[in-house]
Amino acid sequence: MQPPHTNILAFAIYIAFTGTVPYAACAAEPKGFLQTIHKHVTLTSTIPDAGDTNPYAVIVAPVSAGKIQAGDILVDNFNNLSNLQGTGTTIVDYNPATKKTTLFARLPRDLKNCPGGVGLGTAMAMLKTGWVIVGSTPSTDGTTRTKGAGALIVLDSNGEVSDTWAGPNINGPWGNVALIDNGATASLFVSMAGFDVPGPQVRDPGTGYPVVVNKATVLRLDLAIDGAKPPRIVNQTVVADGFGERADKDVFLIGPTGLALGTNGTLYVSDALRNQIVSIPDAATRTTSAGTGTTVTSGGLLRRPLALIALPNGHLLTTNAQNGQIVEVDPATGKQLYAQWIDTDQAQSPPGNGDLFGIALSADGTSLFYVEDDMNTLMEARR
């Protein structure tokens, strides 16, 4: 569909239909990151020999350690061979230099000290010291009806389990991790979206949808890293709480997902159920919760925002859950600058609906890595 240029009504219809603004209409805007992205390349399948599917988390390795080379892309899987959500146990490693994909880790399904077992989700990070931390939001039947509280699992750089973190503040580690890493110390920010969520069969009589529970949190874990020993938690702080969370038969769970740190110490959170991005001030130092934060932007091009990343220009990128677009936002003004289709699969309506999850910025800040759930592939968007 070509953008109209002379008919104002047709122009408005174009914007409403596509969910994006033609470049000509954006010419006066400051140049954003998405405007420089023109190519989308399939890098690899994310399905390991075990047959796990549904890729979720995407991270870029900051260092070389063990099996991992700096710049490798790690991707985990949420589903098992039977395509049941909350049962995936594998992490694959794609090396951009060799273009080879290898298995980094396969965790035991019934991992000790992980309540409910293992189902690897969007929460994953790698520290400068080589440790990999990944979240588990497990199920036994593929729905929240049998959801366990889960845990955060610490792996060494060869993919072996070294520790498991569970407890009352950890329930359904759901969102992509925001990280401050100083080497000997680090702080992880993880959203928790599993508190008291029932199965999808429990419906709100007013809406007909599964009930919304306003108990999701963002948890900051302050870590100490002592030589070759696994990192240990020295402090836990709930920096935000009261976000909506609910079961969903198609995507398992809906709750706050994206987390990204701004240069001024502000944490940005994608609040999926309210279709907005909010800010949490002084996230690294605060000792109390900021509640549900302050709205930065809402509605517009957002279609249930998921993963968030911060760009070198200070802008944010978020993936949409309900279409195949990523959206660029200037958090200083709250303005939604651009939307770009990165998954146009016509099998979904709208195209790409339900296909996008994690996203990561390349080490040099010039390209993006993301996954397409419909094809179980790792993709690169570049200039």
C-alpha positions as CSV (number, residue, x, y, z in Angstrom):
1,M,0.0,0.0,0.0
2,Q,1.6,3.3,-1.1
3,P,1.2,6.3,1.1
4,P,-1.2,8.9,-0.4
5,H,0.1,12.5,-0.7
6,T,-2.8,14.6,-1.9
7,N,-5.9,13.3,-0.2
8,I,-6.0,14.2,3.5
9,L,-8.7,11.6,4.3
10,A,-6.9,8.9,2.5
11,F,-3.7,9.9,4.3
12,A,-5.4,9.5,7.6
13,I,-6.8,6.1,6.6
14,Y,-3.3,5.0,5.6
15,I,-1.9,5.8,9.0
16,A,-4.8,4.1,10.8
17,F,-4.4,1.0,8.6
18,T,-0.7,0.5,8.7
19,G,0.1,1.8,12.2
20,T,3.0,3.9,10.8
21,V,3.7,7.3,9.4
22,P,5.2,7.6,5.9
23,Y,8.7,8.9,5.8
24,A,7.7,12.1,4.0
25,A,5.5,13.0,7.0
26,C,8.5,12.5,9.3
27,A,11.0,14.5,7.3
28,A,11.1,17.3,9.8
29,E,11.7,15.0,12.7
30,P,15.2,14.5,14.2
31,K,16.8,11.5,12.6
32,G,16.2,8.4,14.6
33,F,17.8,5.0,14.7
34,L,15.1,3.1,12.8
35,Q,15.4,5.4,9.9
36,T,18.9,4.0,9.3
37,I,17.8,0.3,9.3
38,H,17.0,-1.1,5.9
39,K,18.0,-4.8,5.8
40,H,16.6,-7.7,7.7
41,V,18.6,-10.9,7.5
42,T,17.9,-14.4,8.8
43,L,20.9,-15.6,10.8
44,T,20.0,-19.0,12.1
45,S,17.4,-21.4,13.4
46,T,17.0,-21.2,17.2
47,I,15.8,-24.9,17.5
48,P,18.4,-27.1,19.1
49,D,18.7,-30.9,18.7
50,A,16.3,-31.3,21.7
51,G,13.6,-29.7,19.6
52,D,12.8,-26.7,21.8
53,T,10.8,-23.9,20.2
54,N,9.5,-20.4,20.9
55,P,12.6,-18.3,21.3
56,Y,12.3,-15.5,23.9
57,A,15.4,-13.9,25.3
58,V,18.1,-12.4,23.1
59,I,21.4,-11.0,24.6
60,V,24.8,-10.2,23.1
61,A,27.8,-11.5,25.1
62,P,29.9,-8.7,26.5
63,V,33.1,-10.8,27.0
64,S,34.7,-14.1,25.9
65,A,34.5,-16.8,28.6
66,G,34.2,-20.6,28.4
67,K,32.1,-21.6,25.4
68,I,31.2,-18.0,24.6
69,Q,33.0,-15.4,22.4
70,A,32.4,-11.7,22.9
71,G,29.7,-10.6,20.5
72,D,28.0,-14.0,20.4
73,I,24.2,-13.9,20.5
74,L,22.5,-16.1,23.1
75,V,18.9,-17.1,22.7
76,D,16.7,-19.2,25.0
77,N,13.6,-21.2,24.3
78,F,10.3,-21.1,26.3
79,N,8.7,-24.2,24.7
80,N,9.7,-27.8,24.5
81,L,9.5,-30.2,21.6
82,S,5.7,-30.7,22.2
83,N,5.3,-26.9,22.0
84,L,4.1,-26.5,25.6
85,Q,4.9,-23.1,27.0
86,G,6.9,-22.9,30.2
87,T,8.8,-26.1,29.5
88,G,11.8,-25.0,27.3
89,T,15.2,-25.8,28.8
90,T,17.8,-24.8,26.2
91,I,20.0,-21.8,25.3
92,V,21.7,-21.6,21.9
93,D,24.7,-19.6,21.0
94,Y,25.2,-18.0,17.5
95,N,28.7,-16.8,16.6
96,P,28.4,-14.0,14.0
97,A,32.1,-14.5,12.9
98,T,31.8,-18.2,12.1
99,K,28.0,-18.2,11.5
100,K,27.7,-21.4,13.6
101,T,25.0,-22.1,16.1
102,T,25.8,-24.4,19.1
103,L,24.1,-25.5,22.2
104,F,25.2,-23.4,25.2
105,A,23.1,-25.0,27.8
106,R,20.4,-27.6,28.4
107,L,19.0,-27.5,31.9
108,P,17.3,-30.4,33.7
109,R,13.5,-30.0,33.5
110,D,13.2,-30.7,37.3
111,L,16.0,-28.5,38.4
112,K,16.5,-28.7,42.2
113,N,15.5,-25.5,44.1
114,C,13.6,-24.1,41.0
115,P,9.9,-24.1,42.1
116,G,7.9,-25.7,39.4
117,G,10.8,-26.8,37.3
118,V,12.3,-25.1,34.3
119,G,10.7,-23.0,31.5
120,L,13.2,-20.4,30.2
121,G,11.7,-17.0,29.5
122,T,12.7,-13.5,28.4
123,A,14.9,-12.7,31.5
124,M,18.5,-13.4,30.7
125,A,21.8,-11.5,31.1
126,M,25.5,-12.2,30.9
127,L,27.9,-10.5,33.4
128,K,31.4,-9.2,32.5
129,T,32.8,-12.0,34.7
130,G,31.3,-14.6,32.4
131,W,28.3,-15.7,34.5
132,V,24.9,-16.1,32.7
133,I,21.7,-15.5,34.6
134,V,18.4,-16.7,33.2
135,G,14.9,-16.7,34.4
136,S,12.5,-19.6,34.6
137,T,8.7,-19.2,34.5
138,P,7.7,-22.9,34.4
139,S,4.5,-24.9,33.7
140,T,3.7,-28.5,33.3
141,D,0.7,-28.2,30.9
142,G,1.7,-25.1,28.9
143,T,-0.6,-22.8,30.8
144,T,-0.6,-20.7,34.0
145,R,-2.9,-23.3,35.6
146,T,0.2,-25.3,36.6
147,K,2.6,-22.4,36.8
148,G,5.4,-22.6,39.3
149,A,7.0,-19.6,41.0
150,G,10.2,-20.2,39.1
151,A,13.6,-18.8,39.8
152,L,16.7,-17.1,38.5
153,I,19.3,-19.7,37.5
154,V,23.1,-18.9,37.5
155,L,25.1,-20.7,34.8
156,D,28.9,-20.7,34.4
157,S,30.4,-19.8,31.0
158,N,30.2,-23.4,30.0
159,G,26.5,-23.6,30.5
160,E,26.6,-25.6,33.8
161,V,24.2,-24.7,36.6
162,S,26.1,-23.0,39.5
163,D,23.3,-21.6,41.7
164,T,19.5,-21.1,41.8
165,W,17.8,-18.0,43.3
166,A,14.3,-18.3,44.5
167,G,12.2,-16.8,47.3
168,P,9.2,-14.6,48.1
169,N,10.3,-11.7,45.8
170,I,10.8,-14.0,42.8
171,N,7.7,-15.3,41.0
172,G,7.5,-15.5,37.3
173,P,10.7,-13.7,36.1
174,W,9.2,-12.3,33.0
175,G,10.8,-9.3,31.5
176,N,14.2,-8.8,29.7
177,V,16.9,-7.9,32.2
178,A,18.3,-4.4,32.7
179,L,21.8,-4.5,34.0
180,I,24.4,-2.3,35.7
181,D,27.7,-4.2,35.7
182,N,30.7,-2.9,37.5
183,G,32.7,-6.2,37.5
184,A,33.0,-6.9,41.2
185,T,29.4,-5.7,41.8
186,A,26.3,-5.7,39.6
187,S,22.6,-4.8,39.8
188,L,19.9,-6.8,37.9
189,F,16.4,-5.4,37.3
190,V,13.8,-8.1,36.5
191,S,10.1,-7.9,36.3
192,M,8.1,-10.5,38.2
193,A,4.6,-11.2,36.7
194,G,3.5,-14.4,38.4
195,F,2.1,-13.4,41.8
196,D,-1.3,-15.1,42.3
197,V,-2.0,-15.4,38.6
198,P,-4.6,-18.1,38.1
199,G,-5.1,-20.3,35.0
200,P,-6.6,-18.8,31.8
201,Q,-10.0,-20.4,32.6
202,V,-10.6,-17.9,35.5
203,R,-12.4,-15.1,33.8
204,D,-13.5,-11.6,34.6
205,P,-17.3,-11.6,34.2
206,G,-17.1,-7.9,33.1
207,T,-14.6,-8.3,30.3
208,G,-14.7,-12.0,29.5
209,Y,-10.9,-12.0,29.6
210,P,-8.8,-13.8,32.2
211,V,-8.7,-11.8,35.4
212,V,-6.1,-9.1,35.9
213,V,-4.1,-9.2,39.1
214,N,-2.3,-6.0,40.0
215,K,0.6,-7.5,41.8
216,A,3.5,-7.5,39.2
217,T,6.7,-6.0,40.4
218,V,10.2,-4.9,39.2
219,L,12.9,-6.3,41.5
220,R,16.4,-5.0,41.8
221,L,19.0,-7.6,42.8
222,D,22.3,-6.2,44.0
223,L,25.1,-8.7,43.5
224,A,28.6,-9.2,44.7
225,I,31.0,-11.2,42.6
226,D,34.1,-12.7,44.3
227,G,36.7,-14.1,42.0
228,A,35.7,-17.5,40.5
229,K,32.7,-17.9,42.9
230,P,29.2,-17.5,41.5
231,P,27.6,-14.1,42.1
232,R,25.6,-13.8,45.3
233,I,22.7,-11.6,46.2
234,V,23.5,-9.0,48.8
235,N,20.3,-6.9,48.6
236,Q,16.8,-7.2,47.1
237,T,14.6,-4.1,46.5
238,V,11.2,-3.9,44.9
239,V,11.6,-0.6,42.9
240,A,8.1,-0.7,41.3
241,D,4.9,-2.7,42.0
242,G,1.2,-2.8,41.2
243,F,1.5,-3.5,37.5
244,G,-1.2,-5.6,35.9
245,E,-0.6,-9.3,35.1
246,R,-2.9,-11.9,33.7
247,A,-2.9,-15.4,32.1
248,D,-3.3,-15.8,28.4
249,K,-3.9,-19.1,26.5
250,D,-1.9,-18.0,23.5
251,V,1.1,-16.2,25.1
252,F,1.0,-17.8,28.5
253,L,1.2,-14.6,30.5
254,I,0.9,-10.8,30.0
255,G,2.7,-8.4,32.3
256,P,5.4,-5.8,32.5
257,T,8.1,-7.1,30.1
258,G,10.6,-4.5,28.8
259,L,13.2,-3.0,31.1
260,A,15.8,-0.4,30.0
261,L,18.1,2.0,31.9
262,G,18.4,5.6,30.8
263,T,21.6,7.6,31.2
264,N,20.1,9.6,34.1
265,G,19.5,6.5,36.3
266,T,15.9,6.2,35.2
267,L,14.5,2.7,34.6
268,Y,11.9,2.4,31.8
269,V,9.3,-0.3,32.0
270,S,6.9,-1.5,29.3
271,D,3.5,-2.0,31.0
272,A,1.9,-4.4,28.5
273,L,-1.6,-4.5,29.8
274,R,-1.9,-0.7,30.0
275,N,-0.2,-0.3,26.6
276,Q,2.3,2.2,27.9
277,I,5.9,2.8,28.8
278,V,6.6,4.2,32.3
279,S,9.6,5.6,34.1
280,I,11.0,4.7,37.5
281,P,13.4,7.4,38.9
282,D,16.6,6.7,40.7
283,A,16.2,3.0,40.1
284,A,19.7,2.0,41.1
285,T,19.7,3.7,44.4
286,R,16.1,3.9,45.6
287,T,15.1,1.9,48.7
288,T,11.3,2.1,48.2
289,S,8.9,1.2,45.4
290,A,7.8,3.9,43.0
291,G,4.5,2.1,42.4
292,T,3.6,1.9,38.7
293,G,5.8,4.9,37.9
294,T,5.1,7.9,35.6
295,T,3.7,7.4,32.1
296,V,6.3,8.3,29.4
297,T,4.1,7.4,26.4
298,S,1.0,5.3,25.7
299,G,-1.3,4.2,22.9
300,G,-0.4,5.5,19.4
301,L,2.0,3.1,17.7
302,L,2.3,0.9,20.7
303,R,0.5,-2.4,20.5
304,R,1.1,-4.1,23.8
305,P,4.9,-3.2,24.1
306,L,7.2,-6.0,25.1
307,A,11.0,-5.9,25.2
308,L,12.8,-2.6,25.6
309,I,16.3,-1.4,24.8
310,A,18.0,1.9,25.2
311,L,19.9,3.3,22.1
312,P,23.1,5.3,22.0
313,N,21.0,8.4,21.0
314,G,19.0,8.1,24.2
315,H,15.9,6.8,22.5
316,L,14.1,3.6,23.4
317,L,13.1,0.7,21.1
318,T,10.2,-1.6,22.0
319,T,8.8,-4.6,20.2
320,N,5.0,-4.9,19.8
321,A,3.2,-8.0,20.8
322,Q,0.1,-7.4,18.7
323,N,1.8,-6.7,15.3
324,G,5.2,-7.2,13.8
325,Q,6.5,-3.7,14.4
326,I,9.2,-2.1,16.6
327,V,8.7,1.4,17.8
328,E,11.2,4.1,18.5
329,V,10.4,6.5,21.4
330,D,12.1,9.7,22.6
331,P,11.7,9.3,26.4
332,A,12.7,12.9,27.0
333,T,9.6,14.1,25.2
334,G,7.4,11.0,25.2
335,K,7.1,11.3,21.4
336,Q,6.8,8.1,19.4
337,L,9.1,8.8,16.5
338,Y,8.9,5.8,14.1
339,A,7.5,2.3,13.7
340,Q,9.0,-0.2,11.4
341,W,7.7,-3.6,10.3
342,I,10.2,-6.3,11.1
343,D,7.9,-9.2,10.9
344,T,5.3,-9.1,8.1
345,D,4.0,-12.7,8.3
346,Q,0.6,-12.6,6.7
347,A,-0.4,-15.8,8.5
348,Q,-1.1,-13.6,11.5
349,S,-3.6,-10.7,11.8
350,P,-2.3,-8.1,11.9
351,P,0.9,-9.3,10.2
352,G,3.5,-10.5,12.8
353,N,1.0,-10.6,15.6
354,G,2.5,-12.6,18.5
355,D,5.8,-13.2,16.8
356,L,8.2,-10.7,18.5
357,F,9.8,-11.1,21.9
358,G,13.4,-10.3,22.8
359,I,15.6,-7.7,21.1
360,A,19.2,-6.7,21.6
361,L,21.6,-4.0,20.2
362,S,24.8,-5.1,18.6
363,A,28.1,-4.3,20.4
364,D,28.9,-1.5,18.0
365,G,25.4,-0.1,18.3
366,T,24.6,-0.2,14.5
367,S,22.2,-3.1,14.2
368,L,19.6,-5.1,16.1
369,F,19.2,-8.8,16.9
370,Y,15.7,-10.2,17.4
371,V,13.7,-13.4,17.2
372,E,10.7,-14.4,15.1
373,D,8.6,-16.8,17.0
374,D,6.6,-17.9,14.0
375,M,9.7,-19.3,12.2
376,N,12.0,-20.0,15.3
377,T,14.7,-17.8,13.8
378,L,17.3,-15.3,15.0
379,M,17.2,-12.2,12.8
380,E,19.4,-9.1,12.3
381,A,18.2,-5.7,11.3
382,R,21.0,-3.6,9.9
383,R,21.9,-0.6,7.7
